[in-house]
Amino acid sequence: FNYIYEKQSNLYIKEVILDCVEMILTQFATVLHSGWLVFFRILNFASFQTDENELKKKAFNILKITLDLIDSAKNYRLFLMNILSSFLLHDYTNELSSKAIKYFSIIANSISPEETEEWICLFQNLGKSITFGEYQVLAEDELISIMINNGCSKNKFSGDVWHFFFGNFLNDIISLKDDSNSEHWRIFQQKLFDELIKPF
């Protein structure tokens, strides 16, 4: 499926392939195993397209269906986060980014306290939107919301996750800041302090 999709120039055939992917996911998600990877390759490839916006939106809708079935795709959350980031970074019409950022919360809600690798991957992918994306403020707010709802309220972060967040992630984000937008970064850091540190 993914090879045909990637090599295919006929938009109708690509649309039929996406229809097949959507049908299989909605009907057989609970019994899929290695088939997930084939579908994820198709969605990832579609996220890079610059001249096929309707197909791209269709692929993005299939990604949302997959996220709604997250319990069946738990073993592939790292792939899902990378695909979400790809849609964000290649959203040249700004039609999908605001939705994509909010979908990180769906993944966050499925991650357990001991899954350190998944939490780190989530921070790293959201960080791409914070440092390079058009929806910087929205990504920052989503990050803080995830930190409050999962780390502070539900205590879902291990010591390693908190250490990575404050010791690595924030340092990396701040080091990449644009000096021409220093006031924005000051406000972001103040928000972090007010929402994550001050209440405790």
Backbone bond lengths (Angstrom), bond angles and torsions (degrees), N, CA, C in turn:
res aa  C-N    CA-C-N  psi(-1)  N-CA   C-N-CA  omega(-1)  CA-C   N-CA-C  phi
1 F - - - 1.459 - - 1.537 111.06 -
2 N 1.326 116.63 -51.97 1.463 119.13 -175.74 1.525 111.91 -65.92
3 Y 1.333 117.71 -36.62 1.471 120.81 178.69 1.528 110.19 -64.49
4 I 1.320 116.32 -44.51 1.464 120.33 179.44 1.532 110.05 -62.47
5 Y 1.322 116.06 -44.03 1.464 119.98 -178.66 1.529 111.28 -61.68
6 E 1.322 116.23 -45.89 1.461 120.35 -176.31 1.525 112.45 -67.22
7 K 1.334 117.08 -34.82 1.469 120.68 -176.92 1.528 112.92 -90.47
8 Q 1.308 116.15 -6.32 1.462 120.54 -172.54 1.527 111.30 -85.41
9 S 1.338 116.76 133.24 1.459 120.99 176.18 1.529 112.02 -102.13
10 N 1.335 116.19 -12.80 1.456 120.96 -179.30 1.533 109.42 -81.39
11 L 1.323 116.49 114.73 1.466 120.27 -175.33 1.521 112.09 -65.94
12 Y 1.317 116.61 -31.91 1.470 119.37 179.05 1.522 110.97 -63.67
13 I 1.334 116.95 -43.87 1.470 120.41 179.73 1.529 110.13 -65.24
14 K 1.322 117.02 -38.05 1.465 119.89 176.94 1.529 110.36 -62.34
15 E 1.311 115.70 -40.67 1.472 119.64 179.05 1.526 110.64 -64.40
16 V 1.333 117.29 -40.46 1.467 121.14 178.08 1.528 110.24 -62.67
17 I 1.332 117.25 -40.65 1.470 120.78 178.44 1.529 109.93 -62.10
18 L 1.317 116.75 -43.86 1.466 119.52 178.22 1.524 111.36 -64.21
19 D 1.316 117.36 -37.06 1.465 120.77 175.83 1.529 110.79 -61.61
20 C 1.332 116.10 -40.76 1.472 120.51 178.31 1.523 111.13 -64.93
21 V 1.323 116.04 -42.79 1.465 120.47 177.91 1.520 110.03 -59.74
22 E 1.324 116.91 -46.60 1.467 120.85 -179.70 1.526 111.20 -61.49
23 M 1.325 116.84 -42.94 1.464 120.81 -179.82 1.522 111.50 -63.42
24 I 1.330 116.52 -44.99 1.468 120.14 -179.03 1.525 110.61 -64.75
25 L 1.322 115.99 -42.16 1.465 119.64 -179.86 1.525 111.85 -63.13
26 T 1.301 117.14 -46.49 1.465 120.23 -176.11 1.525 112.39 -69.45
27 Q 1.325 117.11 -28.38 1.465 119.91 -175.85 1.528 114.11 -99.77
28 F 1.333 117.03 -26.68 1.465 118.80 -171.47 1.529 113.79 -129.72
29 A 1.326 118.04 18.22 1.466 120.43 -176.65 1.518 112.93 -57.06
30 T 1.312 117.85 -35.88 1.465 120.99 -175.26 1.525 113.51 -71.46
31 V 1.340 116.89 -15.81 1.475 119.00 -178.71 1.526 112.03 -116.83
32 L 1.337 117.18 7.04 1.462 120.13 178.17 1.529 110.03 -75.58
33 H 1.317 116.09 145.16 1.469 120.61 175.39 1.526 108.69 -126.11
34 S 1.304 118.08 -99.11 1.470 120.65 -179.00 1.527 112.24 -68.61
35 G 1.321 118.06 -16.74 1.458 121.21 179.98 1.518 114.32 -59.72
36 W 1.336 117.43 -23.93 1.464 120.46 179.07 1.522 111.21 -56.54
37 L 1.321 117.07 -42.23 1.465 120.75 -174.94 1.523 111.74 -62.58
38 V 1.315 116.82 -37.53 1.464 120.99 177.99 1.529 109.61 -61.41
39 F 1.318 115.94 -46.52 1.465 120.30 -178.90 1.527 111.40 -65.92
40 F 1.327 116.41 -39.47 1.458 119.45 -179.58 1.526 111.69 -66.09
41 R 1.318 117.13 -34.79 1.469 119.69 177.06 1.526 110.77 -64.33
42 I 1.335 115.75 -39.23 1.465 120.05 178.10 1.531 110.20 -64.52
43 L 1.340 117.21 -46.64 1.460 120.70 -179.14 1.520 111.01 -64.46
44 N 1.319 116.73 -39.88 1.462 120.26 179.44 1.523 110.58 -64.73
45 F 1.332 116.85 -43.43 1.459 120.69 178.38 1.532 110.49 -62.32
46 A 1.319 116.40 -41.58 1.467 120.83 179.76 1.527 111.41 -63.22
47 S 1.321 117.32 -31.29 1.466 120.48 -178.14 1.523 112.47 -65.80
48 F 1.338 117.45 -22.44 1.464 121.11 -178.23 1.529 112.56 -85.93
49 Q 1.316 117.98 -12.27 1.455 120.95 -172.30 1.522 111.18 -64.85
50 T 1.319 115.55 137.65 1.459 121.01 -178.73 1.530 112.69 -108.67
51 D 1.328 116.94 -18.26 1.461 119.76 -173.36 1.524 113.23 -122.04
52 E 1.331 116.65 13.63 1.463 120.85 -177.45 1.522 108.87 -132.83
53 N 1.327 116.51 62.14 1.460 120.54 -168.83 1.520 113.45 -65.62
54 E 1.324 117.78 -34.87 1.464 119.57 179.89 1.526 110.91 -66.83
55 L 1.337 116.08 -39.97 1.466 119.69 176.21 1.522 110.36 -65.86
56 K 1.305 115.65 -37.49 1.462 120.32 179.45 1.531 110.55 -63.19
57 K 1.314 116.33 -43.04 1.469 120.25 178.02 1.522 111.05 -65.73
58 K 1.315 116.31 -36.71 1.468 120.41 177.93 1.537 109.81 -64.55
59 A 1.330 116.32 -44.04 1.463 120.74 178.33 1.526 110.71 -63.11
60 F 1.336 116.57 -38.39 1.463 120.65 179.06 1.528 110.88 -65.22
61 N 1.316 116.91 -38.46 1.465 120.28 176.88 1.531 111.35 -64.65
62 I 1.323 116.56 -35.03 1.469 120.48 176.44 1.525 109.84 -67.20
63 L 1.324 116.24 -36.89 1.467 119.69 176.33 1.526 110.09 -61.56
64 K 1.322 117.12 -40.57 1.472 120.05 178.14 1.530 110.48 -64.42
65 I 1.321 118.03 -38.84 1.466 121.35 176.19 1.529 109.54 -59.93
66 T 1.324 115.89 -42.34 1.470 120.67 178.80 1.520 111.07 -61.97
67 L 1.333 116.48 -41.43 1.466 119.97 179.50 1.527 111.22 -66.36
68 D 1.323 117.02 -32.88 1.463 120.33 176.17 1.526 111.10 -68.29
69 L 1.334 116.31 -19.26 1.467 122.36 178.17 1.531 110.50 -106.53
70 I 1.328 115.84 30.18 1.465 121.51 -170.06 1.530 113.08 -56.45
71 D 1.326 117.62 -31.05 1.468 119.41 179.73 1.524 111.61 -63.02
72 S 1.328 117.70 -30.40 1.466 121.48 178.25 1.519 111.89 -81.45
73 A 1.335 117.15 -18.51 1.474 120.86 -176.15 1.526 111.90 -116.44
74 K 1.338 117.41 24.58 1.464 120.73 -175.08 1.525 113.19 -57.58
75 N 1.323 116.19 -35.70 1.462 119.43 -177.55 1.519 113.11 -71.38
76 Y 1.331 116.62 -6.37 1.457 120.55 -174.88 1.527 112.00 -120.03
77 R 1.330 116.95 23.76 1.463 119.45 -177.02 1.522 112.77 -65.80
78 L 1.333 117.31 -31.38 1.464 119.56 177.83 1.524 110.09 -62.51
79 F 1.339 116.36 -41.02 1.458 120.81 176.60 1.523 110.30 -63.20
80 L 1.326 116.05 -44.54 1.464 120.35 -177.91 1.531 111.76 -61.19
81 M 1.312 116.80 -40.94 1.463 119.99 179.63 1.518 111.13 -66.00
82 N 1.331 116.84 -40.36 1.469 119.90 179.07 1.528 111.12 -66.74
83 I 1.336 116.91 -37.28 1.465 120.01 178.09 1.530 110.25 -67.61
84 L 1.329 117.10 -41.65 1.469 120.07 176.07 1.525 110.48 -56.79
85 S 1.324 116.55 -45.09 1.463 120.45 179.30 1.516 111.38 -62.80
86 S 1.317 116.27 -37.55 1.461 119.71 179.33 1.523 111.00 -63.48
87 F 1.336 116.88 -42.54 1.462 119.53 175.90 1.530 110.81 -62.13
88 L 1.334 116.75 -39.10 1.459 120.59 179.16 1.522 112.07 -63.56
89 L 1.318 116.46 -47.95 1.455 121.30 -173.34 1.525 112.85 -76.53
90 H 1.337 116.57 -16.77 1.462 119.83 -178.95 1.535 111.64 -117.17
91 D 1.310 115.44 25.32 1.473 120.10 178.99 1.529 108.38 -89.58
92 Y 1.309 116.32 81.72 1.459 120.95 -172.62 1.529 112.94 -74.09
93 T 1.313 117.87 -15.48 1.463 120.75 178.56 1.529 112.21 -103.65
94 N 1.334 117.24 -1.35 1.467 122.46 179.89 1.526 113.24 58.21
95 E 1.323 116.68 32.92 1.463 120.45 179.36 1.530 112.08 -94.67
96 L 1.324 117.71 -21.19 1.463 120.56 -170.90 1.527 113.74 -113.74
97 S 1.325 117.48 -21.27 1.463 120.89 -169.47 1.521 113.95 -58.37
98 S 1.333 116.75 -46.14 1.468 118.92 -176.38 1.521 111.56 -62.57
99 K 1.333 116.97 -35.17 1.466 120.57 176.86 1.522 110.26 -71.44
100 A 1.329 116.17 -44.45 1.465 120.72 -176.29 1.525 111.66 -59.48
101 I 1.314 116.99 -41.13 1.466 120.44 -179.45 1.526 110.84 -60.42
102 K 1.322 116.78 -42.67 1.461 120.29 -178.21 1.535 112.63 -69.04
103 Y 1.323 116.86 -21.34 1.463 119.90 -179.29 1.531 112.59 -71.83
104 F 1.347 117.15 -15.63 1.462 118.76 177.18 1.526 111.26 -63.23
105 S 1.328 116.88 -28.21 1.469 119.95 178.54 1.523 111.50 -65.52
106 I 1.334 117.13 -34.71 1.464 120.45 178.00 1.519 109.98 -60.89
107 I 1.335 115.74 -43.59 1.468 120.02 179.17 1.523 110.17 -68.32
108 A 1.338 116.56 -43.58 1.468 120.35 -179.04 1.521 111.50 -57.50
109 N 1.329 116.86 -39.12 1.459 120.57 -178.41 1.526 112.98 -67.49
110 S 1.346 116.60 -15.39 1.464 119.90 -179.00 1.528 112.67 -99.22
111 I 1.337 117.06 -2.71 1.469 120.86 -176.84 1.525 109.45 -91.93
112 S 1.311 116.09 133.12 1.463 120.98 -179.07 1.532 110.44 -91.61
113 P 1.341 117.79 164.63 1.472 121.09 -175.58 1.531 114.40 -57.61
114 E 1.322 117.63 -34.53 1.461 119.72 -175.29 1.531 113.81 -83.20
115 E 1.331 116.73 -4.45 1.468 119.88 -176.69 1.533 110.31 -89.39
116 T 1.312 115.63 68.21 1.462 122.28 -175.60 1.527 112.16 -59.14
117 E 1.327 117.39 -42.53 1.465 120.81 -177.79 1.527 111.32 -59.95
118 E 1.327 116.37 -39.87 1.462 120.27 179.79 1.534 111.47 -66.06
119 W 1.350 116.63 -41.89 1.472 119.38 178.85 1.523 110.60 -63.41
120 I 1.329 116.81 -43.75 1.461 120.16 -179.71 1.527 110.55 -62.75
121 C 1.319 116.89 -42.06 1.466 121.20 178.30 1.530 110.36 -61.71
122 L 1.324 117.10 -40.40 1.461 120.86 179.13 1.524 110.97 -62.55
123 F 1.342 117.36 -46.17 1.461 120.40 178.34 1.524 111.04 -60.07
124 Q 1.325 115.88 -44.63 1.459 120.06 -177.30 1.525 111.52 -62.92
125 N 1.323 116.83 -40.11 1.459 119.79 -179.24 1.523 112.00 -71.73
126 L 1.323 117.27 -40.38 1.468 119.37 175.30 1.527 110.31 -65.63
127 G 1.326 115.43 -33.73 1.463 119.99 179.37 1.516 113.10 -60.43
128 K 1.332 116.94 -31.74 1.465 120.19 178.15 1.521 110.56 -62.25
129 S 1.323 116.51 -38.74 1.466 120.49 179.39 1.526 111.12 -72.63
130 I 1.325 116.21 -33.71 1.462 119.90 -179.04 1.527 110.83 -69.22
131 T 1.324 117.01 -37.04 1.464 119.76 -175.02 1.523 113.71 -92.51
132 F 1.354 117.23 -28.41 1.462 118.46 -173.50 1.526 114.04 -126.14
133 G 1.310 118.32 -14.13 1.460 120.02 -171.01 1.515 114.03 -81.40
134 E 1.334 114.43 163.81 1.463 121.38 177.10 1.530 111.00 -75.10
135 Y 1.332 116.00 -23.83 1.463 120.58 -176.60 1.524 110.11 -105.33
136 Q 1.305 115.06 54.44 1.451 121.77 -173.66 1.527 112.55 -60.65
137 V 1.322 116.78 -49.89 1.474 120.83 -177.00 1.525 110.17 -64.19
138 L 1.324 117.21 -41.28 1.461 120.81 179.26 1.526 110.76 -62.47
139 A 1.326 116.72 -40.07 1.466 120.96 178.49 1.526 110.87 -66.55
140 E 1.315 116.94 -39.34 1.464 120.69 177.81 1.531 110.68 -63.23
141 D 1.324 116.33 -44.55 1.463 120.38 179.39 1.529 110.92 -64.10
142 E 1.325 116.46 -38.30 1.469 120.13 178.39 1.522 110.65 -65.59
143 L 1.318 116.50 -41.24 1.466 120.92 177.68 1.524 110.59 -60.15
144 I 1.323 117.20 -49.10 1.467 120.98 -179.40 1.525 110.47 -62.27
145 S 1.331 117.04 -40.56 1.464 120.82 178.30 1.530 111.02 -60.91
146 I 1.315 116.72 -43.59 1.472 120.78 179.08 1.524 110.41 -64.69
147 M 1.327 116.13 -40.67 1.465 119.66 179.40 1.530 111.00 -62.92
148 I 1.334 116.89 -43.23 1.464 120.80 -178.77 1.525 110.91 -69.13
149 N 1.329 116.36 -50.28 1.470 120.83 -173.32 1.526 113.11 -70.27
150 N 1.317 116.71 -32.48 1.466 119.44 -176.37 1.522 113.44 -105.44
151 G 1.321 116.14 -40.60 1.462 118.42 -177.44 1.508 113.35 -83.69
152 C 1.324 116.55 -46.99 1.465 120.59 -174.92 1.529 112.26 -84.81
153 S 1.325 116.82 -51.47 1.464 120.70 -174.25 1.527 112.73 -75.15
154 K 1.332 116.68 -44.71 1.462 120.21 -174.70 1.527 113.56 -100.15
155 N 1.339 115.88 -3.21 1.461 120.78 178.05 1.538 111.82 53.81
156 K 1.337 116.08 45.09 1.466 120.72 -176.75 1.527 113.41 -92.45
157 F 1.340 117.12 3.35 1.462 119.73 -179.63 1.521 110.24 -102.70
158 S 1.315 115.88 132.77 1.461 120.13 172.65 1.528 108.90 -78.41
159 G 1.322 116.45 172.83 1.459 120.36 176.34 1.525 111.41 -59.62
160 D 1.325 116.31 -36.49 1.469 120.32 179.79 1.529 111.36 -64.27
161 V 1.331 116.21 -38.42 1.465 119.85 179.74 1.527 110.46 -67.08
162 W 1.338 117.52 -46.78 1.464 119.89 177.55 1.527 110.67 -60.61
163 H 1.321 116.60 -41.16 1.471 120.47 179.98 1.525 110.33 -61.86
164 F 1.336 116.77 -42.99 1.454 119.51 179.01 1.525 110.66 -64.10
165 F 1.328 116.23 -42.54 1.468 120.01 -176.36 1.523 111.17 -61.99
166 F 1.335 117.03 -51.88 1.460 120.16 -176.23 1.528 112.91 -82.34
167 G 1.330 116.58 -33.16 1.463 119.52 -175.03 1.511 114.81 -87.40
168 N 1.340 117.34 -29.64 1.464 120.50 -176.81 1.527 112.77 -116.55
169 F 1.330 115.00 -56.84 1.456 120.28 -172.12 1.526 112.18 -59.92
170 L 1.333 117.67 -53.65 1.469 119.70 -177.26 1.522 111.54 -63.79
171 N 1.338 116.84 -38.08 1.462 119.55 177.59 1.525 111.19 -61.03
172 D 1.334 115.77 -42.49 1.461 119.62 179.47 1.521 111.42 -64.99
173 I 1.342 116.14 -43.11 1.469 120.46 -179.61 1.523 110.61 -61.97
174 I 1.325 116.27 -47.39 1.466 120.54 -176.50 1.522 111.05 -68.30
175 S 1.344 117.77 -34.35 1.462 120.49 179.88 1.519 112.24 -67.43
176 L 1.331 117.24 -21.91 1.460 121.64 -179.46 1.524 112.56 -94.26
177 K 1.318 116.64 3.70 1.459 120.24 -175.50 1.528 111.17 -63.72
178 D 1.304 113.76 149.45 1.463 122.32 177.88 1.529 108.07 -89.56
179 D 1.325 117.16 117.86 1.465 120.53 -176.98 1.521 112.66 -60.75
180 S 1.338 115.98 -24.21 1.461 118.65 179.58 1.526 111.85 -72.48
181 N 1.332 116.22 -11.14 1.462 120.53 -179.42 1.529 109.71 -122.74
182 S 1.312 115.85 39.57 1.462 121.17 -173.42 1.521 112.61 -63.31
183 E 1.334 117.92 -32.78 1.461 120.76 -179.93 1.527 110.48 -64.91
184 H 1.327 115.67 -38.62 1.461 119.17 177.73 1.522 110.73 -61.43
185 W 1.333 116.80 -44.24 1.467 120.27 -178.73 1.520 111.14 -67.81
186 R 1.322 117.24 -33.74 1.461 119.89 176.82 1.528 110.11 -63.31
187 I 1.340 116.38 -42.04 1.471 120.99 179.18 1.523 110.18 -65.01
188 F 1.342 116.88 -41.23 1.462 120.74 179.18 1.527 110.91 -61.34
189 Q 1.322 116.97 -45.36 1.467 120.44 179.52 1.531 110.97 -65.07
190 Q 1.320 116.95 -36.50 1.466 120.18 177.03 1.523 110.78 -65.22
191 K 1.334 115.76 -39.53 1.468 120.02 177.53 1.519 110.66 -61.71
192 L 1.320 116.32 -43.55 1.462 120.77 178.54 1.527 110.52 -59.01
193 F 1.321 115.69 -44.69 1.464 119.74 179.96 1.529 111.06 -64.71
194 D 1.332 117.20 -46.50 1.465 121.30 -176.33 1.524 112.10 -66.22
195 E 1.347 116.89 -37.43 1.459 120.53 -173.38 1.533 113.30 -90.59
196 L 1.340 117.17 -33.14 1.465 119.35 -172.10 1.530 114.61 -106.90
197 I 1.309 116.75 -30.47 1.477 119.49 -173.26 1.526 112.06 -106.83
198 K 1.313 117.24 -50.27 1.458 121.27 -175.67 1.525 114.18 -55.96
199 P 1.357 119.30 -42.37 1.468 118.71 -178.61 1.522 114.27 -64.65
200 F 1.348 117.31 -16.48 1.453 119.12 -176.35 1.521 111.27 -112.69
